[in-house]
């Protein structure tokens, strides 16, 4: 018997797992409750050293105001990205497209910043731009992905301020309100047909018995108002406080009419309406530099908190407009972390004990991280009885039909067996045949 000895295969790339843990000082700030964090900011600003570096021009406190509609923001991002490529000669380096348009590029930002010798903060903004551009090339609709308008960089915010913004937004709102009024489209009908799922003019025209060109005009006006895919920030004058000092909300959701829409508001006197702009770090002492680091970490927490709020706002926008719990979509903390390029533990710390004020009361941010089980439970307990009592259905939803509803209305794909598993684990949820008996009574 002849035995052939072959060389052992060599592993060219060794698997390596890396984790990037935030500095301990920043973790301490992240772990503070909202009231502790605000007290910490007050202590920082009461420190004589703060007045010193403020008077010497090292730091400037910048307050934000106004709105930034999506179309204005996107034009700015286009110019900013081209400026980034030119500033660091990125386009002259081979293979940059593969690196920047990699779907996991944000997670590799530290390695890419070293490779291209660029500041990591500027790089992450460029990578987020490339990721959203990739989604657009793939043919995805605005509601199928998210992007956040960075309010944390004071210089970028100042560049975006434009007196024409409010006029453009108000004109689009007026056009949309006039179309909805002319064809007697109610708020509920508007939310169900124009804000949920993937609205198409032909299907909307058929459902509402309106001309197809009118449905197209409404969708066009809706896009300009940026209801479906944008985030408008509105910093307002001091509001009446309706909360306890132990759980102050970090933002307010205001529901607007004519046309139905919602926006995030920030009190101009709250910490989230301002940032510390570091103007100069040269020729500064060790104590002052450490103090500046504290201000930067405060900025980081403020910015990260607001990015998460905006992500949730965009993702659950139909609910904020209608206040209908059936409009809440499944959303996990892991999904937020992956979309934002942050660690899951960091997102978890930010969500902990944070609240926003809505027209329905003060709600924890974690409430909007709905599980698939929560959504299936509402379909069975709320949507199904409403459909049967209205006469649109005579039998309960089967698990296959629930799976189709999740795909069509919630952009969530799970199998029929998975629906059965979740439904069987809902306490007190009757099976299909038991629900059918109830429906026939």
N, C-alpha and C positions, 0 to 999 in steps of 0.2 A: 504494500500500500504506500502510495506516494503522498507525502504531506507537504503542502505548499505553505510556506510561511510568508505572510504579507505584512508590510509595515503597519503599525497601529495608526489609526486616524488621529490627526492633530486638530485640536479645537483652535480655530483662528481667533475667535472673539470670546473672551471669557465673560460670562454673565456677571453683572455687577449691579447691586441695588444701592441706591443712594437716597438718603432722606435729608432734607434741608430744614433744620430746626431753627425757628426764630430765636433771636437773642433773649436771654432771661429777663432783661429789663423790659423788653417789648411784651413778653408773655405776662409779666406782672401787670402791665397796663391793660392788656386784653382781658385778664381775669377779673378786673375791677367791675363791680356792678355799675349801673348807669349813674346812680347818685354818688358813688365813690369816685367815679371818673370825673364827674363835673366838679366835685369838691377838689380833686387833684388839680384840675385846670385852674380853679380859683386860687389854690395855693401857689401854683407856678406864677400866675400873673401878679400875685401879691408880693412875690419875692423882689427885693430891691434890685437884684441882678437883671430881672426882666426889664425894668425901667431903664437900667444902664445900657443894655444892648439895644434897646429900642431907640434911645436918644442918640446913640452912636451910629445908628443906621445899619446895624447888622441884621435886624429883623423888622418886618413891617406886618402889622395885622391887617388882613384884607377881608372886607365884608362883601358878600355876593348879593346880587340882586338881579331881577329880571328872569326871562325865559330863554331857553335855547331849543327851538324846534329842530327836528331831526334833519330836514333838508339843508338848513344852514350849517348844522354841525357836520354833516357828511361832506359838504363842499370844503369846509375847513380841514377835515381829516385828509382829504385828497391832497390838498396843498401841503399839509404838514408831512405826509408820508414822502412825497417827492423831495421835500426839503431835507428830510432825514437821509434819504439815499444819496443826495448830492453832498451833504455836509460830511459824511463819513466815507464817501466813495464806495458805497456798498455795491453798486451796479458794476463796478470794475472788477469785482472779485468773483472768480468762477464758482458756480454751484450755489450762489446765494438764494436763487429762486427755490431750490429744493429745500433749503434750510428754513426759509421764511414761510413757505406754504405747507410745511409739514404740519399735520393736524395736532401733533404733540409738541409743537415748537415752543409754546408758552411754558410748558413744563421743563424744557431744556434751556430756558432763558439764561441761566448762569453760564453754561458752557458756551452758548452762542455769543454772549456778551464778551467773554474772553477771546473767542475765536475772531470776532470782528472788531474787537477793541472799541466798544461803544458802551456808554452808560446803560446799566441794566434797565433803569426806569424808562428811558426813551425807547429802548429795544422792545420792552413789553407792549408799549402802546403801538409800535409798528407791527408787532406780531398779531395783536388783536385786530388790527386793521386788515392784515392779510387773511386771517381766519374768516372774518365776515365777508371779505371779497370772495373767498373760496366757496362759502355757502351760496353766495349770489350766483357764481358760475355754475354751481350744481343745480340751479333752478329752484332753490328753496324759497318759500315765501317769508316775509318779515316775521310772521307769528311762529315760524318753525325754528327760528334761532334768535338769539338776543345779542345786543351790543349795549355797552353803557357809555354815556357821555361823561367824560371825566371832568368833574367839577373840582378835583383835588389839586390841580396844578394851577396856581394863581395866574401865572403869565398866560397860559392858554385860555383861561376864562376871560381875562381882560381883552385878548385878541378877538374873542367871539362876540363881545358886546356890540350890538348894532341897533340903532333906534328903529330901523325898518322892520325888525323881527316881530314886534307886537302888532304892527299894522298888517303884515302878511298873514299872521295867525288869525287876527280878528276877521279879516276879509274871507278867509277860507271857512271859518266857523259860521259866518253869516250865510254863505252860499249853501253849506250843508243844512243849516237850520231851515232855510227857505225851501229846499227840495223835500225835506222830510215833512214839512207842514203842508206843502202843496199836494202831496200824495197821501196825506193822513197816515203816516207811518209812526206808530206808537213807539215808546221807549222799549217795551218788551220785544216787539217785532224787530226793531232795529238791532238790538243786542243779539237776538237769536239768529238773524239772517246775515248781518254784516260783520259781527265781531267774533263769531264762533266758527271753528273749523276752517275750511278753505273756501271762502265765498267766491262764487263765479257769477257773472252778470246774467247768463242764461238761466241758471237754476233759480236765482233770486227773482228774476222777472216772472218766471213760471209760478213760483210759490206765492208771490204778492200780487200777481195780475197787474203788473206795470210794464211799460215799454222797456225793452232790453237796453236801449240807449240811456234811459233814465237810471236804471240800475248801475250802468257803467259810470254815469256822471256822479252818482252818489259815492261809489267806490273811489273815484278819482278825487272828489272833494275830501273824502275820509282820509285818503293817503296824505293829502296836503295838510290837513289838520293834525296828522300824525297821531291819530287815536290808536290805531292797531299796533304800530311798531315803534312809537317814540316815547320819550320821557321828557316832560316839560317841568322844569323846576321853577317854582314861584316863591320867592322870599317875601313874606308879608309882614305888615306891622304887628305889634304885640297883640296876641290873642288872649282871651280870657282863659285862665288855666282851670281845667276841670279834672285834674288828677292829683294824686297824693305825691309828696316829695320822694317817697320810696320807689315809685315806678313812673318817672316822667317819660312820656313818649319821645322818641327821637325825631319823629316827623308826623305830618297830618295828611290824611287823604281827604280831599274835598270833591264831592260829587256835584257836577254841574249839569245844567239843563240847556235845551235848545241850542245845539243838539246834545244828546246824552254823552257825557264824557267824564273823565276824572283827572285830577292832577295832584302831584305831591306838593305840599307847602311846608316851608320851614319858617319858624318865627325868627324875625331879624335879630332878636335879642338872645337867641339860643346859640349854644356852642357850635352847632352844625352849620350855621350860616357864615362861618368865617374860617380862615386858615392862617397859619404863620408863614409868611413869605420870607425865606432866608435870602437876604440881599447880598451878603458878603461874608466870607469865612476866612479871609486872609488877615494875617497879623493879629490873631485873636488868641487870648490866653487859654490855658488848659481848663480852668473853671468855666469860662464862658463857652468853650467848645462842648463841654459836657452838658451845659445847659441847653445849647442849641440842639444837641442830640435828643434831649427830652422833648423839645418842641417838635422835632421831626417825628418822633414816635407818637405824639398826640395827633399830628396830622395824619399819620398812617392809620390810626384807629378810626378817626373821624371819616377818612376817605373810604376805608374798607367797609365800615358800617353802612355808609350811604350807597356804595356800589351794590352791596347785597340787597338793600332796600329797593333800589331801582330794578335790580334783576327780578325780585319777587313782584314788584309792581307791573313790569312788562309781562311777565309770565302769567300772572293771575289778573290781567287787566279786565276781562269781561266781568269778573266778580266785583271788582271795585266800581264798575259802572252800574251794575244791576243789583248788587247785594244778594244775588240769588246763589245759595250754596251749591246748586247743581252746576254752576259755572266754575267751581274750583277744580283745577286739574291736578293730577298726581305730580308731586315734586319732592325729590329727596335732597337731603343735605349733600350727599355725594355728588348729585347732579350739579348743584350750585358750585361746589368746589371744583369740579372738572371744567365747567364752563368758564369759571373765572381764573383758572390756573392757580388756585390756592390749595393749601393743605386742608383736608377734611376737619382736622382738629381746630384749625384757625377759624373756619366757618362756624363750627360748633360753638366756639367761645363767643363769637360775635352774636350769634342768635340767642344765646342764653340770657334770659331776663331782659330782653329788649322788647319794646312795645311801640306800636304806632296807633294814632288816634284816627278812627274812621267814623263815618256818620252813624254806625251801629254801636259805637263804643270803643273803648281801648282794647286792642287785641295784641296778643303776643306774636312776635315774628314767626315763631315755630308753628303757629296755627296754620300758616300758609304752606308749610311743608306737608302736604297731604299725601297719604299712602294710597296705593291702588285699592287696598281693602276699604279705606274710607269712601272712595268714590263709588265702588261697587255697592257698598251699603246704602248710599244715597240714591243710586239708580233703582235699587230694589224697594226702599222704604218711601222715597219721595217721588221720583219720576214715574215709576210704574203705577202707583195708585192714581196719580194725576192723569195719566194717559187713559186708564180704565174708566175713571169717573167722568171724563170728558166725552167718552164714547169713541175715541180714536182707536182704542184697542178693546178686545173682549177677553184676552188671555194674558197671563203674565209673560214677562220676557224670559226666553230660554237663555241658557248660559252662552250659547252661540250668538244670540242676538245681543247680549250684553257685551260680548267681545267685539262685535261690529260697532256698537255705540261707542265703546272706548276708542276704537281706531278712527271713526269718522268725526266724533265731536270733541275728543280729548287728545288726539294725536298720540295715543298710547296703544301699542300692539302687544297683546298677550293672548295666549291660546285659550280655547274653550275650557280645557282641563284646569288651567290656572285660575280661571274665573270660578270654576266649581270649587277649587281648593279654598280660595279666599271666601267665597260665600258660605261654605260649610263651617268656616272658622269665625263667622260673625255671630256673636251671641244673640240668640233669640230670632235668627233669620229663618223663616220657614222654607222648605224645599218647594220646587216648582209645583208639584201636584197639590200640596197644601195651599199654596197661594192661588192656584186655579180654582179650588173649591171656594175660597173666600171671594174670588172675583165673580163667581156664578150666583152668589147669594143676592 
